[in-house]
Amino acid sequence: MTYRHYIESFKEWLQVINLSETSSERMPRQLQEFFDWSEARNINSIDQVTRQHVNVFFDYIKYERKSKHTGNLLRPQTLNSYIRCLKLFAHYLEETQQGNLPVSLMYEKGVAYIRQILTIEEVQQLYQATTEDYYGIRERAILSVYYGCGLRSSEGIALNLDDVMLDQQAIYVRKGKGYKERYVPFVERQKEDFEIYLKHSRPKLIRDESEKAFFIGHMGKRITYNTLLRTLKRLQQKTENEPLKQKVIGLHALRHSIATHLMQRGMKFDYISQFLGHTLLSTTQIYTHLAHELEHHT
């Protein structure tokens, strides 16, 4: 049996567990690279793959594989994305009872997390870069969902009108990562941003009154990841803060930032873990490191 049939089903599974759009596109390509490497060595089925094979493949990625863009060896962050891909594929195989992939790789150290974190002042500067027109009002609501509520990119995109409960000051995340649902509280400032967006911005953007999506894109339908990312990049470049303009950030940076700021303020691990929708406290504990790093870079 060839590996080809795994690619599309793995991609669909990644989308089902609510991985980001970019990860759902990148990981099948990385998996294909592993399959091509295996077939070149006459390893033609998952049953033939051993732990040693996985380790040798990763050694190839780490010590021989060059970036197509720079011609240099891959960065630790990119290497870690390959490890995560293989571990998720192993989990997919187990969950769908299609076999076993023995993966015991350890994540690379030295990933520059600090560039993905914003200070409280930098977040305020993003808010200040918004305008007073209906697009600017939407920008504030986007910041309040992704920073104020710490949602993952896919969670914010999936929000429906009924999921933003203004009276209870909570967002209902219907399908978070790993199929998990949760309620995320928000404060008065975010409530105001949401109310103004619903009153003055969304009605200008909507084309079909039956549309249930909370965030509306330029075509009158549910907003896309690319529109959200362009919005954040535009706000970043509108600030007068040159170091902020140089930071490599995406929507995940807003989520990382609020978690780090809550950690700095002394909020307990388990509260932050519930807020973010983490399954394991160990996932949340990375923000202790980020908070410490941020304090030494401000």
C-alpha positions in Angstrom: 0.0 0.0 0.0 1.4 3.4 -1.0 1.4 6.5 1.3 -0.6 8.7 -1.1 -4.0 8.1 0.5 -2.8 9.4 3.9 -2.1 12.9 2.7 -5.7 14.1 2.1 -7.2 12.3 5.0 -4.5 13.7 7.3 -5.2 17.2 6.0 -9.0 16.8 6.7 -8.2 15.5 10.2 -6.0 18.5 10.9 -8.9 20.8 9.9 -11.3 18.8 12.1 -9.2 19.3 15.2 -9.1 23.0 14.4 -5.5 23.5 13.5 -4.7 26.8 11.9 -5.1 27.1 8.1 -1.4 27.6 7.6 -0.5 24.5 9.6 -3.2 22.4 7.8 -1.6 23.4 4.5 2.1 23.0 5.6 2.0 19.7 7.5 0.7 17.5 4.6 3.6 18.9 2.5 6.1 18.0 5.3 4.5 14.6 5.6 4.9 14.1 1.9 8.6 14.9 2.3 8.8 12.1 4.9 7.0 9.7 2.5 9.2 10.5 -0.4 12.3 10.0 1.7 10.9 6.6 2.9 10.0 5.4 -0.6 13.5 6.3 -1.8 14.8 3.8 0.7 12.2 1.1 -0.2 10.2 1.7 3.0 6.8 1.4 1.3 4.3 1.1 4.2 3.8 2.5 7.7 4.2 -1.0 9.1 7.9 -1.0 7.9 8.7 2.4 9.5 10.8 2.0 12.7 11.9 4.5 15.3 15.3 4.5 13.8 13.9 5.4 10.4 12.1 8.4 11.9 15.3 9.5 13.7 17.5 9.2 10.5 14.9 11.2 8.5 15.0 14.0 11.1 18.8 13.9 11.0 18.6 14.5 7.3 16.1 17.4 7.8 18.4 18.9 10.5 21.9 18.5 9.0 21.3 18.3 5.2 18.0 19.8 4.2 18.5 23.5 3.0 15.8 26.2 3.0 14.6 26.9 -0.6 14.5 30.6 0.3 17.8 31.2 2.0 19.9 28.2 1.1 20.8 27.8 4.8 20.1 24.9 7.1 16.6 25.0 8.7 16.0 27.1 11.8 15.0 25.4 15.1 11.5 26.7 14.7 11.2 25.0 11.3 12.7 21.8 12.7 10.2 21.8 15.5 7.3 22.1 12.9 8.5 18.9 11.3 8.6 17.2 14.7 5.1 18.4 15.5 3.9 17.2 12.1 5.2 13.7 12.7 3.8 13.5 16.2 0.4 14.7 15.0 0.5 12.1 12.2 1.3 9.4 14.7 -1.7 10.6 16.8 -3.9 10.5 13.7 -2.9 7.0 12.8 -3.6 5.8 16.4 -7.0 7.6 16.5 -8.1 6.3 13.2 -6.7 2.8 13.9 -4.5 2.8 10.8 -1.3 1.8 12.4 1.6 3.1 14.5 4.4 5.5 13.8 7.1 5.4 16.5 8.1 9.0 17.1 10.3 9.9 20.1 11.9 13.1 18.8 12.7 15.9 21.3 11.9 19.5 20.3 14.8 21.7 19.4 15.9 24.4 21.9 16.7 27.9 21.0 13.4 29.0 19.4 13.2 32.8 19.6 9.8 33.0 21.3 10.5 36.6 22.4 9.9 38.0 18.9 6.4 36.6 19.0 5.4 38.4 22.2 4.2 42.0 22.4 4.5 44.2 25.5 1.3 45.8 27.0 2.4 49.1 25.5 2.8 47.6 22.0 -0.7 46.1 22.2 -2.0 49.5 23.2 -0.3 51.0 20.2 -2.1 48.5 17.9 -5.4 49.6 19.4 -4.4 53.3 18.9 -3.6 52.5 15.2 -7.3 51.7 14.5 -9.5 54.2 12.7 -13.0 55.4 13.5 -14.6 54.1 10.3 -16.4 50.8 10.3 -13.2 48.9 9.2 -11.4 50.4 12.2 -14.3 49.4 14.5 -13.9 45.8 13.2 -10.1 46.1 13.8 -10.7 46.8 17.5 -13.1 43.9 17.8 -10.5 41.6 16.2 -7.9 42.7 18.7 -10.4 42.2 21.5 -11.1 38.6 20.4 -7.5 37.6 19.7 -5.7 39.5 22.4 -8.4 40.3 25.0 -9.9 36.8 24.8 -6.8 34.9 23.7 -8.6 32.8 21.0 -6.8 30.7 18.4 -7.1 31.9 14.8 -9.5 29.2 13.8 -11.6 29.8 16.9 -12.1 33.5 16.2 -13.0 32.7 12.5 -15.6 30.1 13.6 -17.4 32.5 16.0 -21.1 33.0 15.3 -23.2 35.8 16.5 -24.8 33.7 19.2 -21.4 32.7 20.5 -20.6 36.3 21.7 -22.8 36.6 24.8 -22.8 40.3 25.7 -25.1 39.9 28.7 -22.9 37.2 30.3 -19.7 38.8 29.1 -18.4 35.5 27.7 -17.5 33.9 24.4 -18.6 30.4 23.7 -15.9 28.5 21.8 -18.0 25.7 20.3 -15.2 23.7 18.8 -11.7 24.4 20.1 -8.5 22.4 19.5 -9.0 18.7 20.1 -12.8 19.1 19.8 -13.0 20.9 23.2 -15.5 23.6 24.0 -15.1 26.3 26.6 -16.4 29.7 27.8 -14.0 32.6 27.7 -14.8 35.7 29.8 -14.2 39.2 28.6 -14.1 42.6 30.4 -16.1 45.8 30.0 -13.7 47.3 27.5 -14.0 44.3 25.2 -17.8 44.2 25.6 -17.9 47.8 24.4 -15.7 47.0 21.4 -18.1 44.1 20.5 -21.2 46.2 20.9 -19.9 49.0 18.7 -18.8 46.5 16.1 -22.3 44.9 16.1 -24.1 48.2 15.9 -21.9 50.2 13.5 -19.6 47.9 11.6 -21.1 44.5 10.9 -24.3 45.9 9.4 -22.1 47.8 6.9 -20.2 44.7 5.9 -23.0 42.1 5.8 -24.7 41.2 2.5 -26.9 38.3 3.5 -29.0 38.8 6.7 -28.9 35.0 7.2 -25.1 35.0 7.7 -24.4 33.7 11.2 -20.7 34.6 11.3 -19.6 37.1 13.9 -16.7 38.5 11.9 -17.6 39.5 8.4 -15.0 39.9 5.6 -15.0 42.2 2.6 -17.3 40.0 0.5 -20.0 40.0 3.1 -19.2 36.5 4.3 -17.3 34.9 7.2 -13.9 36.5 7.5 -10.8 34.6 6.3 -7.5 34.0 8.0 -5.7 36.0 5.3 -7.9 39.0 5.9 -7.3 38.8 9.7 -3.5 38.5 9.2 -3.5 41.5 6.8 -5.4 43.5 9.3 -2.9 42.8 12.0 0.1 43.5 9.7 -1.5 46.8 8.6 -2.0 47.9 12.2 1.5 46.9 13.1 2.9 49.1 10.3 0.7 52.0 11.2 2.3 52.4 14.6 5.2 54.7 15.1 7.1 52.1 17.0 10.0 50.9 14.8 11.0 47.8 16.9 7.3 46.7 16.8 7.2 47.1 13.1 10.2 44.8 12.8 8.7 42.0 14.9 7.6 38.8 13.1 4.1 38.3 14.5 0.8 36.6 13.5 -2.5 36.2 15.3 -0.9 33.6 17.6 1.3 36.4 19.0 -1.8 38.1 20.4 -2.8 34.9 22.2 0.8 34.4 23.4 0.9 38.0 24.6 -2.3 38.0 26.7 -1.2 34.7 28.3 2.2 36.1 29.2 0.7 39.3 30.5 -1.7 37.4 32.7 1.2 35.4 34.0 3.1 38.6 34.8 0.1 39.8 36.8 0.1 36.7 38.9 -2.9 34.8 37.6 -2.7 31.1 38.5 -1.7 28.4 36.0 -5.0 26.6 36.1 -7.0 29.8 35.4 -4.8 30.7 32.4 -5.0 27.1 31.2 -8.8 27.2 31.3 -8.8 30.6 29.6 -6.6 29.3 26.7 -8.3 26.0 26.4 -5.1 24.0 27.2 -5.5 20.3 28.0 -2.2 20.1 29.9 -0.9 22.5 32.5 2.6 21.8 31.0 1.5 23.6 27.9 0.6 26.7 29.9 3.9 26.6 31.8 5.8 27.9 28.8 4.4 31.3 29.5 6.5 31.4 32.7 9.6 31.4 30.4 8.0 33.9 28.1 7.1 36.3 31.0 10.7 36.1 32.3 12.1 36.7 28.8 9.7 39.7 28.2 10.8 41.3 31.5 14.4 41.2 30.4 13.7 42.7 27.0 11.6 45.7 28.2 
